[in-house]
Amino acid sequence: MSRFIKSVGYAWKGLKTCIASEPNFKIHISCSILVLTAGFIFKISITEWFVILLCIGLVLSMEMLNTAIEKLCDVVHREYHPGIRATKDIAAGAVLVSAIIAAVCGAIIFIPEIFSFIQSFK
């Protein structure tokens, strides 16, 4: 059990490091809070909550993996190297793909809710 608790502590430390040092992670957290708030306001379904939470988890996890890969690359090879550059770009691309998918899922869920809200004023 002690080993598990230490592992959770290390993971928590990694999360705090990411929040403190990564501007893009802060942007993703802010967007997540906005989406969660919209979910409560529009009273989305349980299934929609699952989709939203999975998307948030995916994007935040991908951003953390991207950060870890970038930091590792910086330790392995400090100077410019085309292979390192490609590795960093691919990791960043993975974040972009997950963010685009999350945005599309959010649009599918929230655009009808927004239109319905606007229609209620007509």
Backbone as a printed PyTorch tensor [residue, N CA C, xyz], in Angstrom:
tensor([[[  0.8190,  -1.1950,   0.0000],
         [  0.0000,   0.0000,   0.0000],
         [  0.8650,   1.2640,   0.0000]],

        [[  1.9660,   1.2190,   0.7160],
         [  2.8670,   2.3630,   0.7870],
         [  3.3960,   2.7330,  -0.6060]],

        [[  3.6920,   1.7140,  -1.3890],
         [  4.1910,   1.9520,  -2.7490],
         [  3.1350,   2.6450,  -3.6040]],

        [[  1.8790,   2.2200,  -3.4470],
         [  0.7690,   2.8340,  -4.1740],
         [  0.6150,   4.3000,  -3.7880]],

        [[  0.6940,   4.5780,  -2.5060],
         [  0.5500,   5.9540,  -2.0220],
         [  1.6730,   6.8300,  -2.5740]],

        [[  2.8910,   6.2940,  -2.6040],
         [  4.0110,   7.0320,  -3.1900],
         [  3.7630,   7.3060,  -4.6710]],

        [[  3.2450,   6.3100,  -5.3920],
         [  2.9560,   6.4720,  -6.8160],
         [  1.9290,   7.5700,  -7.0530]],

        [[  0.8940,   7.5780,  -6.2250],
         [ -0.1280,   8.6270,  -6.3360],
         [  0.4960,   9.9900,  -6.0390]],

        [[  1.3770,  10.0340,  -5.0630],
         [  2.0730,  11.2860,  -4.7370],
         [  2.9080,  11.7950,  -5.9000]],

        [[  3.6180,  10.8950,  -6.5650],
         [  4.4190,  11.2890,  -7.7260],
         [  3.5220,  11.7860,  -8.8590]],

        [[  2.4150,  11.0940,  -9.0630],
         [  1.4790,  11.5100, -10.1180],
         [  0.9010,  12.8850,  -9.7980]],

        [[  0.5290,  13.0980,  -8.5470],
         [ -0.0160,  14.3910,  -8.1260],
         [  1.0220,  15.4930,  -8.3430]],

        [[  2.2870,  15.1950,  -8.0180],
         [  3.3790,  16.1520,  -8.2180],
         [  3.5150,  16.4920,  -9.7080]],

        [[  3.3950,  15.4820, -10.5630],
         [  3.4670,  15.7200, -12.0000],
         [  2.3300,  16.5970, -12.4900]],

        [[  1.1390,  16.3580, -11.9730],
         [ -0.0190,  17.1750, -12.3450],
         [  0.1920,  18.6130, -11.8980]],

        [[  0.6500,  18.8060, -10.6670],
         [  0.8940,  20.1640, -10.1640],
         [  1.9790,  20.8640, -10.9860]],

        [[  3.0180,  20.1300, -11.3660],
         [  4.0820,  20.7040, -12.1890],
         [  3.5250,  21.1760, -13.5230]],

        [[  2.6830,  20.3670, -14.1190],
         [  2.0860,  20.7140, -15.4090],
         [  1.2070,  21.9600, -15.2840]],

        [[  0.4010,  22.0050, -14.2400],
         [ -0.4760,  23.1620, -14.0280],
         [  0.3600,  24.4250, -13.8110]],

        [[  1.4220,  24.3080, -13.0400],
         [  2.2320,  25.4760, -12.6920],
         [  3.0880,  25.9830, -13.8420]],

        [[  3.5310,  25.0810, -14.7140],
         [  4.5550,  25.4910, -15.6830],
         [  4.1240,  25.4850, -17.1450]],

        [[  2.9600,  24.9620, -17.4490],
         [  2.5750,  24.8170, -18.8500],
         [  1.3760,  25.6980, -19.2010]],

        [[  1.6030,  26.7780, -19.9740],
         [  0.5040,  27.6780, -20.3430],
         [ -0.6230,  26.9680, -21.1150]],

        [[ -0.2710,  26.0560, -21.9990],
         [ -1.3130,  25.3550, -22.7670],
         [ -2.1770,  24.4830, -21.8630]],

        [[ -1.5840,  23.9120, -20.8250],
         [ -2.3600,  23.1050, -19.8840],
         [ -3.3670,  23.9880, -19.1620]],

        [[ -2.9460,  25.1880, -18.8060],
         [ -3.8610,  26.1340, -18.1490],
         [ -5.0210,  26.4920, -19.0850]],

        [[ -4.7360,  26.6420, -20.3630],
         [ -5.7950,  26.9280, -21.3370],
         [ -6.7720,  25.7590, -21.3980]],

        [[ -6.2510,  24.5440, -21.4410],
         [ -7.1180,  23.3620, -21.4890],
         [ -7.9550,  23.2400, -20.2110]],

        [[ -7.3660,  23.5380, -19.0720],
         [ -8.1120,  23.5090, -17.8030],
         [ -9.2330,  24.5480, -17.8420]],

        [[ -8.9270,  25.7450, -18.3190],
         [ -9.9400,  26.8090, -18.4060],
         [-11.0860,  26.4010, -19.3290]],

        [[-10.7520,  25.8310, -20.4670],
         [-11.7930,  25.3580, -21.3920],
         [-12.6150,  24.2440, -20.7480]],

        [[-11.9610,  23.3830, -20.0080],
         [-12.6670,  22.2930, -19.3330],
         [-13.6710,  22.8310, -18.3210]],

        [[-13.2710,  23.8280, -17.5650],
         [-14.1690,  24.4380, -16.5770],
         [-15.3610,  25.0790, -17.2830]],

        [[-15.1070,  25.7390, -18.3890],
         [-16.1800,  26.3660, -19.1730],
         [-17.1660,  25.3130, -19.6830]],

        [[-16.6520,  24.2230, -20.2150],
         [-17.5000,  23.1530, -20.7430],
         [-18.2900,  22.4810, -19.6180]],

        [[-17.6450,  22.2280, -18.4880],
         [-18.3520,  21.6250, -17.3520],
         [-19.4760,  22.5370, -16.8650]],

        [[-19.1990,  23.8310, -16.8110],
         [-20.2260,  24.7990, -16.4120],
         [-21.3960,  24.7750, -17.3970]],

        [[-21.0850,  24.7470, -18.6900],
         [-22.1390,  24.6810, -19.7170],
         [-22.9520,  23.4000, -19.5630]],

        [[-22.2940,  22.3010, -19.2200],
         [-23.0020,  21.0430, -19.0130],
         [-24.0320,  21.1440, -17.9040]],

        [[-23.6730,  21.8290, -16.8280],
         [-24.6220,  22.0180, -15.7210],
         [-25.7430,  22.9750, -16.1200]],

        [[-25.3910,  24.0440, -16.8150],
         [-26.3960,  25.0310, -17.2230],
         [-27.4260,  24.4050, -18.1550]],

        [[-26.9630,  23.6230, -19.1330],
         [-27.8620,  23.0370, -20.1250],
         [-28.4230,  21.6810, -19.7050]],

        [[-28.0150,  21.1920, -18.5390],
         [-28.5230,  19.9180, -18.0090],
         [-28.4130,  18.7950, -19.0480]],

        [[-27.1750,  18.5770, -19.5020],
         [-26.9520,  17.5570, -20.5200],
         [-27.1990,  16.1580, -19.9490]],

        [[-27.4040,  15.2120, -20.8430],
         [-27.7350,  13.8390, -20.4310],
         [-26.5090,  13.1220, -19.8560]],

        [[-26.7650,  11.9870, -19.2300],
         [-25.6810,  11.1650, -18.6770],
         [-24.7110,  10.7460, -19.7810]],

        [[-25.2410,  10.3400, -20.9130],
         [-24.3820,   9.9330, -22.0330],
         [-23.5160,  11.0970, -22.4990]],

        [[-24.1090,  12.2780, -22.5740],
         [-23.3350,  13.4580, -22.9810],
         [-22.2640,  13.7840, -21.9420]],

        [[-22.5710,  13.5850, -20.6530],
         [-21.5600,  13.7790, -19.6150],
         [-20.3920,  12.8150, -19.8130]],

        [[-20.6960,  11.5690, -20.1430],
         [-19.6160,  10.6030, -20.3850],
         [-18.7130,  11.0730, -21.5150]],

        [[-19.3220,  11.5340, -22.5930],
         [-18.5400,  12.0050, -23.7390],
         [-17.6880,  13.2040, -23.3440]],

        [[-18.2980,  14.1670, -22.6600],
         [-17.5690,  15.3690, -22.2480],
         [-16.4000,  15.0170, -21.3230]],

        [[-16.6630,  14.1880, -20.3290],
         [-15.6030,  13.8230, -19.3800],
         [-14.4820,  13.0350, -20.0410]],

        [[-14.8340,  12.1410, -20.9580],
         [-13.8000,  11.3970, -21.6930],
         [-12.9650,  12.3380, -22.5580]],

        [[-13.6180,  13.2860, -23.2070],
         [-12.8890,  14.2480, -24.0380],
         [-11.9560,  15.1040, -23.1910]],

        [[-12.4440,  15.5860, -22.0600],
         [-11.5990,  16.3950, -21.1730],
         [-10.4000,  15.5670, -20.6980]],

        [[-10.6590,  14.3450, -20.2580],
         [ -9.5730,  13.4770, -19.8150],
         [ -8.5650,  13.2070, -20.9160]],

        [[ -9.0710,  12.9790, -22.1230],
         [ -8.1790,  12.7200, -23.2570],
         [ -7.2870,  13.9180, -23.5480]],

        [[ -7.8700,  15.0940, -23.6390],
         [ -7.0840,  16.2840, -23.9900],
         [ -6.0620,  16.6060, -22.9010]],

        [[ -6.4910,  16.5710, -21.6440],
         [ -5.5510,  16.8750, -20.5600],
         [ -4.4290,  15.8400, -20.4920]],

        [[ -4.7780,  14.5810, -20.6730],
         [ -3.7500,  13.5240, -20.6680],
         [ -2.7820,  13.6890, -21.8280]],

        [[ -3.3030,  14.0010, -23.0070],
         [ -2.4240,  14.1950, -24.1670],
         [ -1.5000,  15.3880, -23.9620]],

        [[ -2.0170,  16.4470, -23.3510],
         [ -1.1730,  17.6110, -23.0860],
         [ -0.0600,  17.2590, -22.0980]],

        [[ -0.3830,  16.4460, -21.1070],
         [  0.6410,  16.0240, -20.1510],
         [  1.6790,  15.1150, -20.8060]],

        [[  1.2280,  14.2050, -21.6630],
         [  2.1780,  13.3470, -22.3830],
         [  3.0700,  14.1770, -23.3030]],

        [[  2.4750,  15.1520, -23.9760],
         [  3.2440,  16.0380, -24.8360],
         [  4.3150,  16.7680, -24.0290]],

        [[  3.9370,  17.2670, -22.8760],
         [  4.8890,  17.9620, -22.0080],
         [  6.0100,  17.0270, -21.5710]],

        [[  5.6600,  15.8050, -21.1870],
         [  6.6770,  14.8350, -20.7640],
         [  7.6410,  14.5160, -21.9040]],

        [[  7.1070,  14.3310, -23.1080],
         [  7.9600,  14.0360, -24.2670],
         [  8.8810,  15.2090, -24.5620]],

        [[  8.3470,  16.4330, -24.5150],
         [  9.1870,  17.6040, -24.7680],
         [ 10.3090,  17.7250, -23.7430]],

        [[  9.9760,  17.5200, -22.4710],
         [ 11.0010,  17.6210, -21.4310],
         [ 12.0620,  16.5330, -21.5910]],

        [[ 11.6390,  15.3230, -21.9190],
         [ 12.5900,  14.2400, -22.1440],
         [ 13.4950,  14.5560, -23.3340]],

        [[ 12.9110,  15.0420, -24.4090],
         [ 13.7050,  15.3970, -25.5940],
         [ 14.7350,  16.4690, -25.2640]],

        [[ 14.3530,  17.4420, -24.4380],
         [ 15.2870,  18.5090, -24.0520],
         [ 16.4510,  17.9680, -23.2330]],

        [[ 16.2130,  16.9250, -22.4530],
         [ 17.2880,  16.3160, -21.6690],
         [ 18.1900,  15.4790, -22.5740]],

        [[ 17.6020,  14.7490, -23.4940],
         [ 18.3640,  13.8410, -24.3630],
         [ 19.2420,  14.6130, -25.3360]],

        [[ 18.6910,  15.7000, -25.8850],
         [ 19.4400,  16.4100, -26.9240],
         [ 19.1410,  17.8990, -26.8150]],

        [[ 20.0290,  18.6430, -26.1930],
         [ 19.8000,  20.0690, -25.9290],
         [ 19.8140,  20.9240, -27.1980]],

        [[ 20.6850,  20.6160, -28.1190],
         [ 20.7810,  21.4090, -29.3410],
         [ 19.6690,  20.9980, -30.3100]],

        [[ 19.5140,  21.8120, -31.3590],
         [ 18.5250,  21.4820, -32.3800],
         [ 18.9060,  20.1690, -33.0570]],

        [[ 17.9100,  19.3290, -33.2240],
         [ 18.1020,  18.0760, -33.9440],
         [ 16.7970,  17.7850, -34.6900]],

        [[ 16.8750,  17.4870, -35.9960],
         [ 15.6500,  17.2740, -36.7580],
         [ 14.7850,  16.1320, -36.2200]],

        [[ 15.4020,  15.0930, -35.6980],
         [ 14.6370,  13.9770, -35.1330],
         [ 13.8870,  14.3870, -33.8720]],

        [[ 14.5580,  15.1800, -33.0350],
         [ 13.9120,  15.6830, -31.8150],
         [ 12.7800,  16.6320, -32.1900]],

        [[ 13.0300,  17.4970, -33.1620],
         [ 12.0030,  18.4400, -33.6180],
         [ 10.7720,  17.6750, -34.1140]],

        [[ 10.9840,  16.6300, -34.9130],
         [  9.8720,  15.8300, -35.4340],
         [  9.1130,  15.1470, -34.2950]],

        [[  9.8490,  14.6430, -33.3120],
         [  9.2130,  13.9870, -32.1570],
         [  8.3210,  14.9650, -31.4090]],

        [[  8.8430,  16.1630, -31.1690],
         [  8.0540,  17.1830, -30.4740],
         [  6.8310,  17.5930, -31.2980]],

        [[  7.0140,  17.7400, -32.5990],
         [  5.8970,  18.1350, -33.4650],
         [  4.8100,  17.0640, -33.4950]],

        [[  5.2130,  15.8130, -33.5400],
         [  4.2360,  14.7080, -33.5520],
         [  3.4590,  14.6800, -32.2400]],

        [[  4.1650,  14.8600, -31.1240],
         [  3.4830,  14.8780, -29.8200],
         [  2.5000,  16.0470, -29.7440]],

        [[  2.9080,  17.2020, -30.2480],
         [  2.0100,  18.3580, -30.2700],
         [  0.8220,  18.0920, -31.1940]],

        [[  1.0670,  17.4090, -32.2900],
         [ -0.0130,  17.0530, -33.2100],
         [ -1.0370,  16.1390, -32.5590]],

        [[ -0.5820,  15.2500, -31.6860],
         [ -1.5060,  14.3670, -30.9650],
         [ -2.4360,  15.1750, -30.0670]],

        [[ -1.8960,  16.2050, -29.4370],
         [ -2.7280,  17.0850, -28.6130],
         [ -3.7470,  17.8020, -29.5020]],

        [[ -3.2850,  18.2860, -30.6340],
         [ -4.1760,  18.9930, -31.5590],
         [ -5.3160,  18.0980, -32.0240]],

        [[ -5.0090,  16.8720, -32.4030],
         [ -6.0480,  15.9330, -32.8460],
         [ -7.0720,  15.7060, -31.7360]],

        [[ -6.5930,  15.4720, -30.5150],
         [ -7.5230,  15.2280, -29.4090],
         [ -8.3600,  16.4650, -29.1110]],

        [[ -7.7680,  17.6470, -29.2070],
         [ -8.5120,  18.8860, -28.9560],
         [ -9.5650,  19.1320, -30.0390]],

        [[ -9.2320,  18.8330, -31.2920],
         [-10.2060,  18.9970, -32.3800],
         [-11.3720,  18.0420, -32.1850]],

        [[-11.0870,  16.7940, -31.8720],
         [-12.1560,  15.8140, -31.6330],
         [-13.0240,  16.2470, -30.4610]],

        [[-12.3890,  16.7360, -29.3950],
         [-13.1440,  17.2090, -28.2330],
         [-14.0340,  18.3970, -28.6110]],

        [[-13.5130,  19.3020, -29.4240],
         [-14.2950,  20.4600, -29.8510],
         [-15.4900,  20.0310, -30.7090]],

        [[-15.2770,  19.0620, -31.5880],
         [-16.3780,  18.5560, -32.4190],
         [-17.4390,  17.8980, -31.5400]],

        [[-17.0170,  17.0870, -30.5910],
         [-17.9740,  16.4660, -29.6590],
         [-18.7390,  17.5370, -28.8840]],

        [[-18.0210,  18.5440, -28.4140],
         [-18.6710,  19.6460, -27.6980],
         [-19.6730,  20.3800, -28.5700]],

        [[-19.3070,  20.6000, -29.8270],
         [-20.2250,  21.2760, -30.7500],
         [-21.4810,  20.4420, -30.9790]],

        [[-21.3100,  19.1410, -31.1620],
         [-22.4600,  18.2530, -31.3760],
         [-23.3950,  18.2910, -30.1660]],

        [[-22.8220,  18.3630, -28.9860],
         [-23.6330,  18.3700, -27.7650],
         [-24.2400,  19.7440, -27.4960]],

        [[-23.4470,  20.8100, -27.6350],
         [-23.8880,  22.1150, -27.1590],
         [-24.5610,  23.0060, -28.2060]],

        [[-24.2610,  22.8610, -29.4740],
         [-24.8950,  23.7360, -30.4740],
         [-26.4190,  23.5940, -30.4630]],

        [[-26.9660,  22.3750, -30.4400],
         [-28.4300,  22.2890, -30.3480],
         [-28.9780,  22.9280, -29.0640]],

        [[-28.2610,  22.7910, -27.9700],
         [-28.6880,  23.4010, -26.7050],
         [-28.6940,  24.9220, -26.8060]],

        [[-27.6750,  25.4650, -27.4320],
         [-27.5720,  26.9210, -27.6040],
         [-28.6860,  27.4320, -28.5080]],

        [[-28.9430,  26.7230, -29.6200],
         [-30.0330,  27.1260, -30.5230],
         [-31.3850,  27.0520, -29.8170]],

        [[-31.5810,  26.0300, -29.0290],
         [-32.8230,  25.8750, -28.2770],
         [-32.9850,  27.0280, -27.2730]],

        [[-31.8970,  27.3930, -26.6310],
         [-31.9150,  28.5110, -25.6860],
         [-32.2790,  29.8100, -26.4000]],

        [[-31.6780,  30.0570, -27.5530],
         [-31.9640,  31.2670, -28.3230],
         [-33.4120,  31.2820, -28.8010]],

        [[-33.9080,  30.1160, -29.2410],
         [-35.2890,  30.0060, -29.7120],
         [-36.2870,  30.3310, -28.6030]],

        [[-35.9170,  30.0680, -27.3610],
         [-36.8360,  30.3010, -26.2500],
         [-37.1280,  31.7940, -26.0520]],

        [[-36.3210,  32.6750, -26.6470],
         [-36.5500,  34.1080, -26.5360],
         [-37.3980,  34.6680, -27.6740]],

        [[-37.6940,  33.8290, -28.6710],
         [-38.4820,  34.3070, -29.8250],
         [-39.9460,  34.1480, -29.5910]]])
